[in-house]
Amino acid sequence: MNRMTIADTRMVAFMKKMAKQQKINFQIEAMDAGGTDASAMQMMTAHGCITGGISVPLRNMHQEVEMCHKADIAGTMDLLQACLENIDKGDWKQD
């Protein structure tokens, strides 16, 4: 997530659950700079929207020497696929 987006705890729990079920390695990180379209989507409605972020772990973003591991790319795609295929099974009730 970035500094402008509020990650919904339900979405974070759902993504963690999918990663664990599929045995996909993951790490939690809050970006200290930059941003995604998730924050803009949250501001588009009066009540916001549930968001979470999935990104490929990498080094030296936007540089000529930007790099990442192929296994991390595959894991990111696997997590995204698992989340999309199971989004209807998430617990989206508000506390």
Secondary structure as UniProt FT lines:
FT   TURN            3..4
FT   HELIX           9..21
FT   TURN            22..23
FT   HELIX           38..43
FT   TURN            46..47
FT   TURN            61..62
FT   TURN            64..65
FT   HELIX           70..86
FT   HELIX           87..89
//
